[in-house]
Amino acid sequence: MQERSPQSRPGAPTLTERMAAAVAGCRFDALPAEAVAKAKLCVLDYFSCALVSHELPWSLQAIDVASDNSGRNGRADATVIGTAHRVAPHDAAFANAVLGHALVRDDMHVGSVSHLGVVVLPTLLALTEDPRGADARGRDLLTAIVCGYEVGGRIGRSILDVDVAKIFRPTGIAGPIAAAAAAARLLGLDAARTAAAIGLAANTVAGYNEWAATGGSEMFFHTGFAARNALTAAQLAAAGAYVSPSAADGPAGLLSAFGKPTAPDVPEPFDGEPEILSVFFKPVPACNYAQSPAQAARRIAVHDRPTPGDIDRILVRVTRAAAAYPGCDAGGPFEHILQAKMSIQYNVAAALVTGAFDEAGYRPAGQPEICRLAAAATLVVDEALTEAYPRAQGAEVVVLMKDGTEHRCRVPDVAPASEAEVEQRFSAAAAERLGRDKAERLYEFVMTLESSVEATTLARLTHCADLTPATT
């Protein structure tokens, strides 16, 4: 017998109920055009990452686990992006979230310090291929995407600060809540059941940052766990599960767990600029906090052309949040790819040595000069940059040469990858993995998504029938 959520409660609505009411009441026609356009770019950016990461160890592991699980359970509804695999929706959500996160280049919401898209999008894609969500239209999917970013951005801003992010993985906190809200919207749940989905997802938040110092691959699986849990939370809510309406802001709820006020000053969802418009696309396939330092270093490399062997020391001025985030203030030694991608010093050194941000530069075993310069770099907390954060993420790089000269570049904020760059990265990745014709069809489908009567086509366009599972 299903246990039903109460239709009304005495007193003021809880934070969960307020967010749920906004999500359940959101309509595509009320969304700003720029939010819809940004949602499409988020889809392209996500695919551009997921389609090129299949050979990375954590990607292969996630695909193998998803395939094995679904094979035993006899389910084959949903697509693992860029492969011939069809698996159960929960397994697809897990694998596709790992694939999208595998390059460390997924979209970034600075206010929540989270990668929201890499949890929201695989959850929704899996749901469109599940019988319970298969009748969704393109405009439903776009609405759900915007709702997911909205809830994740708002709840993330109320929890994530420098102290919390030292230990807990931000995406592991905001991600499942964002994706559960998005899934509830795609399923067309009412406000009470949407609140249940959000509340259940709040009970699954997880992920610690110990990986950052060791290069452990658990970081990649955080997004997979979050997407799988979010899908389950929404489906339980749809089945009628009763969940504490105060799961987020009750005295023993989510906010209390992180030492936050249980009466948070959180604006109403969609009050002001939609959170999705705060998302930026990374130009560098590395940690968020390494973006602006790496860009400043690249400008020095391109314009001043210092000879790497003549560099004596490097000073990198950053925000307090950047210096404090696990793995960011690391000068080596570097044994794993993820250690290199997290280290601000390594990213600065790589930009100075290569003048680019190629994946090959993040294999530290083959980069002795980059490792030498990373060890010679020192982070300094800059109070002016700190005061501007999170509105802006500036940085300054000072390169001190052995002959006493110096090169200096200060950038006020990250220069995000442009719309044209996002589209170019997508086109290159999709053409290589899917073939040019299918890549063009996928692009056109994304860009006209609001006109589609079958959102499920989006995931299925990423299926590679001509690739045998063994080659993935």
N, C-alpha and C positions, 0 to 999 in steps of 0.2 A: 504494500500500500504506500503510495507516495505521500510524503509529508509536505504540506503546502506552506509557502511563506505567508505571513500575515499581510493583509492588504493595507493596514494602517497601524501606527504606533503612536502612543502619546508623546508629547514633547517635540523639540526641534529635530529635524532630520539629521541623521549622522552624516559624517563625511562620505561614507560608502553610499548612502542613499542619495546624497546630492549628486555625486558623480554618476550613479546609475540612472537617475532621472534625466540628466543631461544627455547621456548616451542613448537611452531608450527613446528620447524625444527628438534626437538629431535626425534631420532630413537632408537628403542630398541637395535639394533645391535651395536650402538655406546656407550651404557651405560657400565661403568665398572662393571665387575662381582661382585665386592664387594658391589656396590650400589644396584644391583638386589637382592643379598642375604640379604642385610639389609632391603630392602622393604618387603621381605617375613617375616622377623622377626617382623617388625612393624605390619604386619597384624596379626600374631600370638599374639603379645602382646596386641593389641587392642581387639581381641576376648577374650583373657583371662580376661580382665577387664569387657567387656560388658556381658559376659555369667554368671557372678556371682553377678550382682548388681541389679537384678530385684526387690528385696524386699525392697530396700531403698526408702524412701518417694519420693524423686525427680524423681527417675526412674519410679515409679508407676504413678506419676502425668503426666510425659511426655508420657507414653504409653497410658494413658486414653485420653489425649488430642488428640494424633495422631489418635487413634482409632475412637473417636467421630467425628473428622473432616472428616476423610475418609469415615466413614459410611454415613454421610450426603451427601457427594459428589459422592458416588457410585464408588469410586476408590479402587482397591485392587490389585495393581500390585507388591508391594514391601514388603519385609520381615522386621519385627521387630525382631532383633536377639534374639534367644533363646525363642521365644514365638510362639503361634499359630496365631498371628495377621498377616494379610496382609493389607497394607494400601497404600495410594497414595505415590509416591516417595518422595515428599517434606515432608510428615509427617514421613516417614521412616528415612529420613536424620536427621530430628529433633530428633526423639526418640532415634535413634541409637547413635547419638552424645552425648546425655545426658547419655545413658547407659555406653558408653565407658569412660566417665569422672567421673562417679559416685563414684569411689573408690579413686580418686585423685592419681592414680598410672599410668596414661597414659604417653606415651613417652615424652621426654623433649628435646627441642632444646635450648641450653643455650644462644647462640648468640642473639636469638630473644625473649628469656625468654618465649617461647610459647610451647604449646602442639599442634603441627601441625597435627599429625596423627589423633587425635580425631575429627578433622574437615574434613581433606582430605579424610579419608577412608569411613566414612558414606556417604559423598556426592557421592563418586564414586560407592559404593555399590548400593545406590538408583538409580543411573543413569544406571547401568548395567541391572536393572529390569524395566527401563522405555523403552517404544518402541523406543525412539530416541537413546538409547545407548545399546540396547539389542544385537547388532551384534558384540560387542567388543570381542576381543580375550584376552587370558590371558596376552600375551606380551604387548597388548595395555594398559591393566590395570596397569601392572608393570611400564610401561613408564610414564603413567599419575601420578602414585604415586610419582615417583622420581621427576617429574617436579613440582608437588605441593610442596614438601618439598623444592625444589630449590628456587622457587619464594617466598614462605613464609619466608624462612631463610634469603634471601637477603633483602627483603623489611623490615622484622623485625629488622635486624641488623641496618638499616638506620634510624629507628624511635625509637626503644625501648632503653631507658637508665633509670638510677635510677629515674630521675625526672618525666619522662612520666609514668613509671610503678607505681609511688606512687598513681596515680589517675586512669589511664586507664588500663583496663585488656589487657595484651599483646596478649593473644590468640584471643581476640575479634578484634584485629587490624590485625595481621598477618594471622589468621586462614581463614577468608572468602576469602582473596586475594589468598592464597595458594590453597584453594579448588576450586575456580573458574578457576584458571589456569589449575589445574588438570582435571577438568570437560571439559574444552575447548579442552584439548589434547585428552581425551577419545572420544570426539565427532568428532575429526579430523578437527577442525576449522582451517581456514587459519590464518595468522599472524594478519590481520586487525580485524577479529572477535574475536580472542583470546585477542587482546588488549581491545576490547570492553567489554569482560567478566571481565578482570582484572579491568578495569576502573569502571564498575558498582559495582563490589565487594568493591572497594575502597570507594564507596559512602555509604556502609552499615556498615562500621566498628563501633563497639560500645562495651560498657561494662565498668562499673566503679568498683572500688575496695572497695566500702563502705561495701560490704558484709564481708570483711576480719575481721573487728573488731566485727561485730555482729553475725557472723555465718550464715548470710542469704544465702539461697539456690540459689540466682540468679546466682552465679558463675557457677553452673551446667548447667544452661539454656543458658549461653553465647555461648557454643559450639553448642547447638541446633539451636539457631538463626543464627549463622555463617554458618552452613552447609546448612540450608534451603535457606538462602540468596545467598550462592554461587551457588547452583543448579539453582536458578532462574536467576542469573546473566548470567550463561553460556547459558541457554536456550533462554534468551532474545537476547544475542549476536548471537546465531545460527539463530534466527528469523530475524536478520538484523538490530537490534537497533544500532543507531549511538551514540557513546559515545565520550566525549572529549579525544583525544589522550594524553592530558596533565593532565588527572585526578589525576595522582600520583604526578607529579613534577611541575605543573603549579603554577602561583602566588596565585591562590585561590584553590589549590588542597590539596591532602592528606598530603604531607610533610609540607606544609605551616601551615596547621591546627595544627600540633604538634610542630611548631617552628623550623623546620629543614630546612637546605639549599635546595633550589630548583634545585641546580646542585649538587646532592649528589655524593660522591665518592663511588659508588656502582659497584663492579666488574661485568663484564658480567656474566650472568648465565652460569654455567658449566665451568667457567674459574677457574681452580684449583680444589681442592677436592670437590666433590658433597656435598651439605648441608646435605643430608640425613645421611652421614657418621659422622656428628657431633651430631647426636641424641643419647641419652643414655636411657636405660630402668631403671626405678626406682626400687631400692631394697626396699624402704620404701613407704608405701601407704600414702604419705603426701606431703606437699609442696616441691618444688624443693630445696629451700634454707635450708630446714631441713634435707636433705639427709646426707650430710657429718657430721654435728654435731651429728645426731642420730647414725651414724656408729661409730664415735669416742667414744660415750658413751657406745655403745654396746660392744666395745672392752674392755673398762674398766670393764663392768659388767661381761664379760666372763672370762677375765684373772685375774683381781684383786679381784673380788667378794666382793665389799664393801656392808655391810649391809645397806639397804636403811634407816632404822631408825637411823643409826649412822651418816648419812650425815648431815653436817651443812649448807654448802653453795656450789654453783656450779657457776663457771665462764665459759662462752662459748665465745670463740673468733671466729669471723666470718668476712666476707667481708662487706664493706659498703653497697653494694647492698642488701645483706641478711638482715642486720639490718633495712634498710629503707623500705623494701617491706611491704605493709600493712598486718597486722595480724601476722607477723613473730616474732616481739619483743613483746610478750604477756605472762605475768606471771599468768593470770587468773583474776577473776574467769571464769570458762569455763562452759557454759550451753549447747553448741551444738557440735556435732561431728566435724563440719568444723573448729570451733575455735581451737579444739585440733589438728587437722591435719595441720593447718597453723602455729601454735606456735612452734618456735624452742625450747623454754624452755620445753614445754609439751613433744615434741618428745625425747628430751634428757632425761627427767625424766622417760618417759615410757621405754626407752631402759635400764636405770639403774635399774628400778624396775623389769622388766620382762625379760630382755635379749633377747627380740624378738620384732617383729613388727606385731603382730596379730591385726586383726580388733577389737577384743574385748577390746583391750587396749585403743581404741579411744572413748569409751563411758564414758566421764568424771564423770558422776553422780555416777558411780560405782567404781571409782578409787581414793579414798581419798589420798593414799600415793603418787600417781603420781602427783596429784594436789598440794600437800604440797611441793614436790620437785620442781615443776615448779615455784612455787611462790618464792622459795629460789634461783632460777637461775637468773643470770645477763648476758646480752649480752655485749660484748666489741668489738668494731671495731678494727680489726688487719690490719695495713697498709700493711704488707708484703702479707697477703692473698688478700687484696684488689688490690694490684698491679698485682697479678697473674690472677685476674678475668678479662674476662670470659674464658680465656684459661683453668683455673682450678678453682674449687670451694672447697678450703680447709677449715678446721675448727680445732679448738682445744677445748677440754673439760678438765677442771680442777675441780676435786671433792675434796672439803675440808671437812675432817671428824671432828667430835666433839672432838676427842682426839688430834687434831693438825696435823695429818698425811694428806697426799694428794695423789691423783691418777691423772695421767695426760696422755692424748693421743692426738697427733696432726696428722691429716691426710692431705696430700697435695691436694687431690681431691676426688670426689665421686668415690667409687668403684661400677660401674654399675652392674645391674643384668646381668649375663653372658648369652650367647646363650643357654646353657644347662638349666639355670634357667628359661629363657623365655619359652622354650619348655615345661619344667616341669609344669609351671604355666598354660600354655595353656592346656596341656593334662589333668590336674586335673579338670580345670573348664569345659572343653568341655565334658569330660566323665560324670561329675556330671549332667550337664544340658541336654546334647544331647544323652547320652548313649555311651558306649565305641566304638561300631562299627561305629557309625556315626562320633564320634570324630576322629577316625583313618582315615576315609575317608576324612574328612575336612583337617586334617593335610597333608595327601598325596596330596590333591588337591592344597593346598597352596604351598607346596614345589616343585611342578611340574607345577606351574601356567603358565610358559612360553610356555608349550606344549598344553595348553587348547585352544580349538577353541570357547568356550563359557564361557566368564568370569561371566556371570549371575549365573552360577552354584555355585559360591562362596557364595553369599548371601543365596541362597536357601538351601544350606547344613546346615545353622544355623536355619532353620525353625523347629519348634516342633509341628508337626501335632497332637501328642498325648496329648498336653497340652491344656486344654480349656482356652480361653481368661480370664475367671474369676479367674484362679489360678495364673495369672501372676502379 
